[in-house]
């Protein structure tokens, strides 16, 4: 290491420009990195229900469409509102890329002289028929008649979004749908990235200036931070990584951790500069880089371990965040050592460099650790006791609707669908009949009609539809289920138009076969596959319900449907986004526990390697785990829910917090060689304690910016990480020195008189 650092200093200019050239090459690709916001990216990668979900899409088709909703204070079935909807439909037809639409205007009518309202059907009669048809109610019209929507079908929904947004804005409409959510989330990510970038640069620059009172040190910090960010981002692009809603924190985290590394290096250099310990600038730089080499390397290594533990989460964007951050912070440490020698040498005058110290606060921390350890231990015991009681109560029960701010268009669209159009969270019930002979007709009866209607045209029977209707009736009685659509809905409507008489097998199949292809695509194919002989009941769950407990709801639903399946010789499976979303939520708790176990064990092993002392290793782990336990105790006490982003807090916090432990212990081991225990603790607080204090303040400033995000999990993540960083700093400045005194130097105070201790 001495030879490497000596080379870096002697060849500082050449190393700087060669490194800068390589970094600029990688930075060129940074601006090409893609932003992804697919809903499927939030599902568990090894989820067996994901296979069922994909199979269901292949069987019944992907029900991906855009929703353009019109909300009115009165019934939409007035001439004025119908005329307005006709105007909107005409404008929709002018948009290139809109293949077809479905609304109350062109919904097929069977009891009117005309086929739909557009064709001249009487509005009042059309209203009566539409409100009798379950295919339309809570689908294209709300039960209270105040909300109507256009279901917009397109081969390329993303290509028409800008036109639809403009149309919605000009006419006071609400645009919704999976493609809209994905597009909005991409916009949020871009906005967050831009805001984090600009905001962090300003805040971090201000923080560095306050710490060092040097514009040049501000330049050094920002230069290394930005070049590290762009270089690592370019490398990630070449490795085909994409930025998601979760990994959008990557920008903030890389900047924050990089500046933490640089501040530790610059603070040591500033300390040497202020105390004039070396006359030669090169000697000061060499001493700085050598003194900080081990603690900086091990600090980054433990942080990498923390982030890499996210790979085991099983959720793709979280796993990718772990890899992205590991690459980013390794590059940060490398570039800090490559760039700093030249940047510190090229500036002729650095005599004005100043490093601010919170002398009174740090002295208070040191004195508390030395003389009031019982109070600290009492608080720790209380935290551990509370954690054992409350942490098992942690929950991951989250509503997808509530992931967004009330003012956001996503939230407005989701709530409108959730409250007025049958629910926002899809859930499918897939039904197939066991050992079926494909028809209730006699063989000779079937053969008589085969020539006219081909094979397998009579699979649908009143008995089958009756069973599906029975299942659907059970589902309708559940207060969390909104819309419920199946072939039984069509059969019920057909019964109404057949003078309340049940349809026999022939009429039922004849009705099915004589529908035009467009109608079949809307009301048959999504609910019945003639080839696989599978039926689908499409449910939508009211996701915004505060009483909904998804895991309990699904468990109860599976149990009841299993009984129905057994009684009627059926195969019944649940599929859909809700199942996959619930599986992801359920994994958050177990993943959090697994992540903590992996991180704590890995870092303990690293501590043994770094400190070469089992007591220091145990002390270091306790100084991190106890503050983290307090965080999760607070989360459980206030009944806050874990979500997609808070799952990463344990790994990230321990990874970053361990840095403080390593830097403090490393400095303490140097101080104890020349000082008594009390002086070693005090000097460690005054020197490395200042760096820990200001790096934590810098990190907290960075995470404060996340409060401005439109994504609620990002806001919670920022606030919770802010809290845990303060707790971890307290662990380093209060608990760590207390444990060192008690366990590593046990018996020290027994050799001192009471007067000496007080002095």
C-alpha positions, 0 to 999 in steps of 0.5 A: 500500500505504501508503494502504491500511494507513493506512486500515486503521489509522485505521478499524481498529474499523469494518474489524474488525467488518465483516470479522468479520460477513462471516467469521461468515456464511461460517463458518456454512456451514463445519459443513455441509461434507461428508466423502467417502471413495469408492474411485474418488476415488483413481483418475486422472481421465483414466485410459482404464482407468477407462472400461473399469472403468465399462463392466465394471460396466454389463456384469456388474453392480456386485459391491458387497456387505458381508461378515460373517465368522466365524472359528473354530479348528475347522471351521465344519461342526459342528452347534454352528457351524452353529447359531451361523451360523443364529442370525446369519442370523436376526438378519440377516433382522431388519435392515431393508434387508438384501435377501438373504444368501449363506452355506454355510447357503443355498448351492445344493446339487445332489448332496443331497436337500435344496437347502441346509443350511437346508432340512435337507441333511446337514452332512457331505454339504453340506460335501463338495459345497461344497468341490468347488464353486469358486464357494464355496471362497475366497468363502463358506468358506476352504480350511481350513474355519475361516472362513465368511462371509455375503455381504450384499446391500442396495440401500442398504448405508450404511443398515444399517452401524450395525446390522451393526456392532452385530451384529458387535461382539456376536458377535465377527464381522468386518465388511468390504466396500467400503461398510465401508471407505468408512464407516470412512475417513469416521470416521477423517477426522472423528476426525482433523479433530477431533483436529487442531483441538483438538490444534493449538489447544492446541499452537500456543497453548503455542508462541506463549506460549513465544515471546511470553510474552503471553496476549493474543498467544496470543489474537490468533494463535488468533483469526485462525487459527480465523476464517481456517479457518472462513471458508475452509471455509465458502467451500469448502462454497459452492464444492461442495468436499468433504473426503477422506482426503487433504484432511483435512490441509487443517485442519492446513495452514491453521492452521499456515500462518496462524500462521506469517504471524501470528508473522512480523507479531507478531515484527516488532511485538514487536521494535519494542516491545522496542527502543522504536523508535516512541513511538506505537502506530499508528506501530509497527503501520503500520511492521510492516504495511508492512515485512512487506507485500511479504515476506508477500505474496510468501511466500503467493504462492509457497506458493500456486504450490506448492499449485496445482501439485498440480492437475496430479497427475491424482488428484482429492483431491490436485488439490482439496487444492491448490485448497483450500489456495490459497484458505485461505492467501490468506484467512489473509493477508487476514484477518491484515491486516484484524484485526491493526490493531484487535487491536493497538490495542484492548489498552492495555498491551503493554509486557510483550510479549517475543519469545524469541530462540535467540541462541546457536543463531542465532549458531552458524548465522551463524558457521558460514555465515560461516567454515565454508562449505567444510564446508557446501558439501562436505555439499551436494555429497555430498547432490547426488551421493547424490540423483543415484544414489538418487532414480531408485530411488524407488518407489511400490509400496504395498499398500492393505491396509497403508494402515491400522494393524494395530489398525484394523477395516479392516485386520483385515477386509482381512487376513481376506479377503486371507488366507482368502477369496481376496484383497482386491484385485479384478482382472477378465479380460474375454473376448470371441470374435472373428467368432463365429457364435453357436453350434456347432450346425448351422443346422437344428439351431439352428432346431429348438430356437429356438422352445422356447428363443428366439434366442441360447440356445446361444451357450455351447459346450464349446469356449468354456468350454474356452478360458475354463478354459484361461485360468483354469488359467493364472491359478490357477498364479500365486502372487499370485492367490487366488480365481478365478471364471468360468463355467468354474468352474460347468462344472467342477462340472457335469462332476463331478455328470455322472459326470465327463462333459463337457456338450454344448452343449444340456445346458450351455445347458439347465442355464443356462436352467433355473436360477432367477433368484436363482441366476443373479444369484449364479453366472451374471450376474456372469460372463457377459452374454448380450446382449454375449456377454462373459465375465468371470473375476473374480480377487482378488489377495493384496494383502498379499503382500510379494513382489508387485510390481504393475506387473511382475505386470500387465505379465507378465499382459498379455503372457501373455494377449495370446499366449493371445488371439492363439492363440485369436482372442480379445479379452482385456482386464484391468480392475478396481480393481487396474489403476486402483490400479496406474495411480495408483501409477505416476503418483505418481513422474512426478507428483512429478517434474512437480510439482517441475519446475513448482514450481521453475520458477514460483518461480524466475520469482517470485524474479526478480520479487521480488529483481530479481536472477538471482543471488539467485534462483538462490541462493534456489532452491538453498537449497530444492532441496538440502534437499528432495533430501536428504529424497528421498535418505533416502526412497530409501535406506531404501526407503520408498514414495511414496504418495497423500499423500507425493506432495504433500510436494515442492510443500508443502515448497517452497511453505512453505520458500520463505517462509523464503527470502523473509523472510530475503533481505528482512531481509538487504537491509535490514541490508546497507544499514547494516552490513558483510556479517558484521554483516548476516548476524548481525543477519538471523539474530538478527531474522528468524532467530528468527521462522524458527526459531519458526515452523518449530518451530510447524509441526513441532509441528503435523505431529507430531499426524499420527502419531496418525492411523489412516491410515498415509499420513497418519502418513508424511506428518506425519513426512516433512514434519516432517523436510523442514521442519527441513532447509529451516530448515537451508537458510535458516540455513546454506546461504542465507547461505553462498551469499549471501557466496560469490556475491553478495558475492564478493571481500568477504573479500579486502579484509579481513585475516586478523586482521580476519576472525578478529575 
